[in-house]
Amino acid sequence: MRVVSLDRPSALASAVEQLELRPPLPTLVVVGGADRIGRTALDRLRAFVYDLIGIAERVGAAVVDGGTDTGVMQLLGEARARRRSVPLIGVVVASLTAEPGTKPAGRQSALEPNHSHMLLVPGKEWGDEVPWLAGLASTLAGDAPSVTVLLDGGEIAYADASASVSAGRPVLAIVGSGRTADALAAAVRGESSEESGRALAASGLVRALDLRKDSIEVIEQTLSGETGK
């Protein structure tokens, strides 16, 4: 695993170079459930997440997530362990990261060990990584296609979706994955009065997709630049 620390947004391009990644790359951002997602929900999402890594391998995409050894990020690491050619880059608040080989203390989390790269960023709280994650994805993609997939998630997932929308990146809320993803999908369908969801839905960049195989095809088409052709 290659690890780089970053202290200012203007250094993102330099950090990508230190990570030995070569933009522009189709970029898949995956955000959502972390330590509060249940085992049953993870089991339901496992095949879908494995398919996401399969897409990345086929189209030559980089995958960006939150990097900790929990929830959806743990599933991504498990999937990437079978497809080692896929760049899987975690973005984690440095002060909340346990040193490799040590037990996390307090609010710390361990890094997911199957990621190929980690970007450690400034901050004091979980959620402080959000703008850095979105910025990294934009830097990696350049003029290549990029898309954010939202699976489950809590309040930070709303911030992740908002950061992607602000960057002009489409967000796919996966119906049936739980919590924030389902709430945002309901807003897209006009079935929710929740203000934050309605504001994101009004951007025109958020789409609801069901937790099914044909959704994987839509995501692959998007990353391949084939949408609308």
ChimeraX attribute file (.defattr): number of C-alpha atoms within 10 A of each C-alpha:
attribute: neighborCount
match mode: 1-to-1
recipient: residues
	/A:1	12
	/A:2	12
	/A:3	14
	/A:4	15
	/A:5	16
	/A:6	17
	/A:7	12
	/A:8	10
	/A:9	14
	/A:10	10
	/A:11	11
	/A:12	19
	/A:13	16
	/A:14	12
	/A:15	20
	/A:16	18
	/A:17	12
	/A:18	13
	/A:19	18
	/A:20	11
	/A:21	15
	/A:22	11
	/A:23	18
	/A:24	16
	/A:25	23
	/A:26	25
	/A:27	28
	/A:28	27
	/A:29	25
	/A:30	23
	/A:31	26
	/A:32	28
	/A:33	27
	/A:34	23
	/A:35	14
	/A:36	11
	/A:37	18
	/A:38	11
	/A:39	10
	/A:40	8
	/A:41	16
	/A:42	20
	/A:43	11
	/A:44	13
	/A:45	20
	/A:46	17
	/A:47	14
	/A:48	19
	/A:49	23
	/A:50	18
	/A:51	17
	/A:52	22
	/A:53	27
	/A:54	20
	/A:55	21
	/A:56	25
	/A:57	18
	/A:58	11
	/A:59	17
	/A:60	17
	/A:61	27
	/A:62	26
	/A:63	28
	/A:64	27
	/A:65	25
	/A:66	28
	/A:67	30
	/A:68	26
	/A:69	20
	/A:70	20
	/A:71	22
	/A:72	29
	/A:73	28
	/A:74	23
	/A:75	23
	/A:76	27
	/A:77	27
	/A:78	19
	/A:79	22
	/A:80	25
	/A:81	16
	/A:82	13
	/A:83	15
	/A:84	15
	/A:85	13
	/A:86	23
	/A:87	21
	/A:88	26
	/A:89	27
	/A:90	24
	/A:91	24
	/A:92	29
	/A:93	26
	/A:94	18
	/A:95	16
	/A:96	21
	/A:97	18
	/A:98	18
	/A:99	13
	/A:100	11
	/A:101	8
	/A:102	8
	/A:103	11
	/A:104	15
	/A:105	11
	/A:106	8
	/A:107	11
	/A:108	17
	/A:109	21
	/A:110	20
	/A:111	24
	/A:112	21
	/A:113	17
	/A:114	22
	/A:115	29
	/A:116	20
	/A:117	22
	/A:118	25
	/A:119	25
	/A:120	22
	/A:121	23
	/A:122	17
	/A:123	15
	/A:124	12
	/A:125	11
	/A:126	15
	/A:127	17
	/A:128	16
	/A:129	23
	/A:130	25
	/A:131	17
	/A:132	23
	/A:133	25
	/A:134	24
	/A:135	19
	/A:136	23
	/A:137	27
	/A:138	25
	/A:139	18
	/A:140	24
	/A:141	21
	/A:142	14
	/A:143	12
	/A:144	16
	/A:145	21
	/A:146	28
	/A:147	25
	/A:148	26
	/A:149	22
	/A:150	30
	/A:151	30
	/A:152	29
	/A:153	25
	/A:154	17
	/A:155	12
	/A:156	19
	/A:157	22
	/A:158	21
	/A:159	16
	/A:160	25
	/A:161	30
	/A:162	23
	/A:163	18
	/A:164	26
	/A:165	21
	/A:166	14
	/A:167	14
	/A:168	14
	/A:169	21
	/A:170	21
	/A:171	25
	/A:172	25
	/A:173	30
	/A:174	24
	/A:175	22
	/A:176	18
	/A:177	22
	/A:178	20
	/A:179	18
	/A:180	25
	/A:181	30
	/A:182	22
	/A:183	24
	/A:184	31
	/A:185	26
	/A:186	20
	/A:187	24
	/A:188	23
	/A:189	13
	/A:190	12
	/A:191	12
	/A:192	14
	/A:193	11
	/A:194	12
	/A:195	10
	/A:196	14
	/A:197	23
	/A:198	20
	/A:199	14
	/A:200	20
	/A:201	22
	/A:202	11
	/A:203	14
	/A:204	12
	/A:205	18
	/A:206	25
	/A:207	17
	/A:208	21
	/A:209	21
	/A:210	16
	/A:211	17
	/A:212	13
	/A:213	11
	/A:214	11
	/A:215	16
	/A:216	19
	/A:217	13
	/A:218	15
	/A:219	23
	/A:220	23
	/A:221	17
	/A:222	18
	/A:223	22
	/A:224	19
	/A:225	15
	/A:226	12
	/A:227	11
	/A:228	6
	/A:229	5
